[in-house]
């Protein structure tokens, strides 16, 4: 009841208890302007706290799989609004301060770069609700570029392919043997060593941030991840990060409204 069979063996998440990805895709979920103002306040507050500790801060959003690979969605699932809640939030932030939060902190919506790369590379698992390592690499590089004005393109690195992956949606469907996927692993020797930072990165967010760790570890000395609802300021003293990124996938966008990292 939580898995939607798309075209050519693609599986999509139709849960209503772990975000609402189908309603996101259809354009039903929206934020009010007051809610978007509240989200900006939370982002800026976290950034100001970290700035006071001498720590760089950025916010990063990731689109749901349905948005990136909409051509594989069933024809029966219609869009009521082309402009999604994530599109609206990004537009709101961009209109406020040219894509910066409070004029100081980078805001990176990875939707466009992922959509533009989706035909050349498989960026999300066909049988899972998450991006794969190719997708996380491309998204991470947009973040890296925003922070340091440098990047490494997908064409400059290599990935090894392995068969046999069974994704979360295949397992939830109860028929995992019917849906076997491919994994992609970044080849370490193809990574530009001059981009390795002698810094510590802390990602605060959801499972998409967790999935980004394997890429980030090639470009930072130390990398940590914590779910936003488990974050506490004492982790700053424990991990001593040089950079903190607040990451959020589209289906969890209300987390930006419901949590205020840096307050406690």
Legacy VTK file of the C-alpha trace (Angstrom):
# vtk DataFile Version 3.0
C-alpha trace
ASCII
DATASET POLYDATA
POINTS 264 float
0.000 0.000 0.000
3.038 2.323 0.252
4.738 1.492 -3.043
3.651 2.701 -6.470
4.728 0.726 -9.537
5.937 3.124 -12.192
7.087 2.589 -15.752
10.005 0.333 -16.709
10.325 -1.151 -13.235
10.686 2.120 -11.343
9.173 2.114 -7.842
7.903 5.233 -6.082
7.025 5.992 -2.461
3.349 6.744 -1.809
3.491 6.914 1.974
1.510 9.424 4.010
3.340 8.635 7.267
6.926 9.378 6.163
6.311 12.656 4.431
3.854 12.818 1.519
5.932 12.442 -1.658
2.959 11.926 -3.982
1.255 15.089 -2.728
4.572 16.895 -3.185
4.693 15.662 -6.780
1.076 16.589 -7.465
1.590 20.074 -6.058
-0.975 19.662 -3.292
1.365 20.345 -0.361
2.041 24.067 0.122
3.575 26.480 2.619
1.908 29.738 3.541
4.007 32.891 3.292
4.071 33.057 7.089
5.438 29.513 7.231
8.166 30.365 4.740
9.084 33.419 6.809
9.267 31.162 9.862
11.520 28.730 7.960
13.860 31.567 6.988
13.982 32.687 10.608
14.980 29.186 11.718
17.663 28.918 9.044
19.108 32.334 9.812
19.005 31.686 13.552
21.017 28.483 13.162
23.470 30.258 10.881
23.902 33.141 13.330
24.569 30.741 16.196
27.222 28.910 14.179
28.761 32.158 12.919
29.180 33.157 16.544
31.159 29.960 17.013
33.322 30.684 13.953
31.681 27.937 11.872
30.606 28.112 8.214
26.942 27.341 7.542
24.888 26.368 4.498
21.415 24.971 3.793
20.864 22.312 1.150
17.633 20.814 -0.223
17.131 17.678 -2.321
14.141 16.919 -4.568
12.071 13.775 -4.178
12.744 11.020 -6.685
9.342 11.632 -8.307
10.412 15.119 -9.385
13.698 14.009 -10.957
12.316 10.959 -12.775
8.765 12.080 -13.445
8.791 10.391 -16.876
8.556 7.038 -15.077
5.559 8.023 -12.963
2.244 6.335 -13.875
0.066 8.408 -16.186
-2.737 8.153 -13.616
-0.866 10.425 -11.193
-1.606 13.970 -12.317
-0.018 17.244 -11.305
-2.418 19.890 -10.045
0.346 22.476 -9.746
3.643 22.420 -11.666
5.356 24.675 -9.142
6.104 22.444 -6.153
6.368 23.417 -2.497
10.160 23.154 -2.816
10.090 25.369 -5.919
8.043 27.926 -4.000
10.384 27.871 -0.994
13.447 28.249 -3.219
11.801 31.127 -5.073
10.904 32.790 -1.791
14.487 32.566 -0.514
15.957 33.678 -3.835
13.640 36.682 -4.029
14.563 37.651 -0.479
18.322 37.715 -0.942
19.533 36.164 -4.187
19.676 32.639 -2.815
21.405 33.575 0.420
19.921 33.277 3.890
20.134 36.569 5.711
22.550 37.754 3.060
25.289 35.574 4.542
24.641 31.849 4.274
24.428 29.816 1.038
21.136 28.124 0.185
21.519 25.318 -2.368
18.485 23.721 -4.017
19.903 20.764 -5.967
16.735 20.220 -8.029
17.931 21.795 -11.275
21.362 20.170 -11.397
19.872 16.739 -10.685
17.078 17.103 -13.248
19.564 18.308 -15.843
21.849 15.311 -15.221
19.161 12.645 -14.861
19.123 11.531 -18.499
22.896 11.097 -18.690
23.243 9.256 -15.371
21.032 7.240 -13.043
20.948 9.407 -9.926
18.295 7.706 -7.800
17.741 4.005 -7.228
14.916 2.501 -9.238
13.911 0.371 -6.231
14.661 2.777 -3.371
13.426 6.188 -2.210
16.945 7.692 -2.042
19.526 9.021 -4.442
22.446 6.749 -5.246
26.108 7.707 -5.000
26.096 9.374 -8.421
23.192 11.558 -7.341
24.742 12.399 -3.996
28.044 13.251 -5.712
26.426 15.725 -8.107
24.410 17.292 -5.273
27.410 17.458 -2.959
29.468 19.209 -5.622
26.873 22.010 -5.826
27.279 22.441 -2.086
31.077 22.346 -2.337
31.042 24.930 -5.120
28.816 27.250 -3.076
31.200 27.039 -0.125
34.566 27.214 -1.915
33.919 28.285 -5.523
35.565 25.074 -6.747
34.140 21.732 -7.864
34.803 18.465 -9.671
32.376 17.525 -12.427
30.730 14.128 -12.839
32.670 13.676 -16.083
35.976 14.000 -14.183
35.354 11.076 -11.830
34.670 7.356 -12.225
32.167 5.040 -10.588
32.209 1.269 -10.234
28.891 -0.518 -10.882
27.637 -3.502 -8.894
24.422 -5.498 -9.357
22.219 -7.023 -6.694
21.062 -4.040 -4.642
17.575 -4.365 -3.115
16.112 -0.999 -2.193
13.769 0.015 0.597
10.769 0.231 -1.745
11.430 -3.270 -3.083
11.475 -4.559 0.485
8.335 -2.647 1.481
6.558 -4.031 -1.590
7.070 -7.569 -0.275
8.547 -8.751 -3.582
12.261 -7.867 -3.320
13.314 -10.709 -5.604
11.521 -9.021 -8.521
13.297 -5.663 -8.233
17.094 -5.798 -8.332
19.041 -2.560 -8.707
22.547 -1.280 -9.449
24.864 0.527 -7.033
27.545 3.041 -7.999
30.715 3.545 -5.948
33.001 6.526 -6.433
36.500 5.422 -7.453
38.892 7.042 -4.978
41.736 7.401 -7.472
39.532 9.596 -9.680
38.965 12.148 -6.902
40.905 15.413 -7.251
43.145 15.309 -4.175
43.667 19.088 -4.305
40.014 19.481 -3.263
40.465 17.592 0.020
39.784 19.980 2.905
41.628 19.763 6.205
38.292 20.453 7.871
35.457 18.727 9.684
31.968 18.698 8.167
28.789 18.098 10.173
25.596 17.346 8.237
22.354 17.934 10.148
19.345 16.520 8.349
17.732 13.289 7.197
18.667 10.043 5.445
19.693 11.902 2.274
22.427 13.585 4.289
23.438 10.213 5.647
23.627 8.890 2.074
25.928 11.785 1.175
28.591 10.795 3.707
30.384 8.369 1.383
30.960 11.205 -1.088
31.803 13.867 1.490
34.501 11.711 3.103
36.584 12.008 -0.058
36.635 15.806 0.284
36.866 16.422 4.057
39.210 15.214 6.768
36.288 14.288 9.036
32.568 13.984 8.312
29.683 13.459 10.738
25.915 13.245 10.342
23.027 13.597 12.788
19.271 13.679 12.266
17.832 17.120 12.795
15.555 15.959 15.627
18.583 14.501 17.463
20.737 17.594 17.065
21.951 19.381 20.181
24.470 22.218 20.451
26.701 20.009 22.585
27.560 18.161 19.346
29.437 21.283 18.247
31.771 20.851 21.209
32.022 17.111 20.547
32.733 17.196 16.802
34.320 20.672 16.498
33.073 21.174 12.921
34.462 23.814 10.594
31.326 23.571 8.426
27.714 22.691 9.279
25.159 21.922 6.567
21.447 21.732 7.303
20.154 19.304 4.655
16.544 18.386 3.926
14.851 16.270 1.265
11.622 17.577 -0.236
9.255 15.260 1.583
10.629 16.430 4.951
10.499 20.171 4.223
8.236 20.761 7.273
11.328 19.938 9.371
12.595 23.412 8.479
9.453 24.781 10.087
9.252 22.426 13.058
12.869 22.450 14.292
15.161 25.273 15.402
18.726 23.932 15.603
21.048 26.207 17.525
18.386 27.146 20.064
19.217 24.392 22.535
LINES 1 265
264 0 1 2 3 4 5 6 7 8 9 10 11 12 13 14 15 16 17 18 19 20 21 22 23 24 25 26 27 28 29 30 31 32 33 34 35 36 37 38 39 40 41 42 43 44 45 46 47 48 49 50 51 52 53 54 55 56 57 58 59 60 61 62 63 64 65 66 67 68 69 70 71 72 73 74 75 76 77 78 79 80 81 82 83 84 85 86 87 88 89 90 91 92 93 94 95 96 97 98 99 100 101 102 103 104 105 106 107 108 109 110 111 112 113 114 115 116 117 118 119 120 121 122 123 124 125 126 127 128 129 130 131 132 133 134 135 136 137 138 139 140 141 142 143 144 145 146 147 148 149 150 151 152 153 154 155 156 157 158 159 160 161 162 163 164 165 166 167 168 169 170 171 172 173 174 175 176 177 178 179 180 181 182 183 184 185 186 187 188 189 190 191 192 193 194 195 196 197 198 199 200 201 202 203 204 205 206 207 208 209 210 211 212 213 214 215 216 217 218 219 220 221 222 223 224 225 226 227 228 229 230 231 232 233 234 235 236 237 238 239 240 241 242 243 244 245 246 247 248 249 250 251 252 253 254 255 256 257 258 259 260 261 262 263
